[in-house]
Amino acid sequence: MRPMEDTKNFPTMIIPQGTEIAVNEQGQLSIRTPGNLVIQNSGVYSVIESGSGSVRIDPGVQVEAVSVEAADSCFVAGELTAWRVQADKIILEKGAQANIMLQESETLELDRNARLVGNFASEKELYLMLGRFSRQLRDLPEGLFAGDRRNSLPNAGPALNPRREAAVDASTSKASANAPGASLQQKEEMLALVKVIVERELAGEVGSEGRQALEELLGLVRSSNLEAVGETYSALISKIAKPSNDLQKARLMLDRLFS
């Protein structure tokens, strides 16, 4: 065994007690640690979480994540692409670039040379905005987002790739779906919102049976086969052992659509 003094020039990795590290079925790394977390290696992550401290992304580091959570602050000195960032403070340092669709923070600080894209305050706000511009989204050219890896979030749903995602606010959907003579476009917009939710669920850890059920449901929703969706959605969603709040909302929307 090599003596300790011979290895003193090598970097040391310390995994604090209570840290959880896992890899989901898409190969995305999930890191949950009770203290401060500094990311010095570029990569694609599912969850980055600091239970009682801060998260920092060092300069030159490119991070893609479904969710970043910090009890205190989220410091970005490199590049961050995320569906959701939850922190008391979000701070973009000089030269930083962040693509954040949903930011939940008390304070947002940007260096004048930093760049922030996205920055919706809630999913309701995001869905409503996409719903208002659903026609423009559907009319975007086919190749607009092709190959643009930096501004897309693989396996995390259409968070930063909104093409054809006609999303509408759930309360508006409820009224339009139940109204007599609801148009096919209105129903398709509801299915588009369900598609957003199901794709995001597939980016998480739902188990093999749950994944198979969600993939089947996603295929039916993408095909816009209303009859097939109506016949199977309840049974498919019931196979998810612990459905998220969003998935439960999707079931309620489908209940209204097919009631």
Salt bridges, closest charged atoms under 4 A:
GLU25 OE1 - ARG211 NE 2.46
GLU49 OE1 - ARG32 NE 3.22
ASP58 OD1 - ARG56 NE 2.86
GLU64 OE2 - ARG149 NH1 3.68
GLU79 OE1 - ARG150 NE 3.60
GLU93 OE2 - ARG56 NH1 2.59
GLU104 OE2 - ARG84 NH1 2.40
GLU123 OE2 - ARG84 NH2 2.67
GLU123 OE2 - ARG200 NH1 2.71
GLU142 OE2 - ARG163 NH2 2.85
GLU142 OE2 - ARG164 NH2 3.05
GLU165 OE2 - LYS195 NZ 2.86
GLU199 OE2 - LYS195 NZ 3.06
GLU199 OE2 - ARG222 NH2 2.80
ASP246 OD2 - ARG200 NH1 3.40
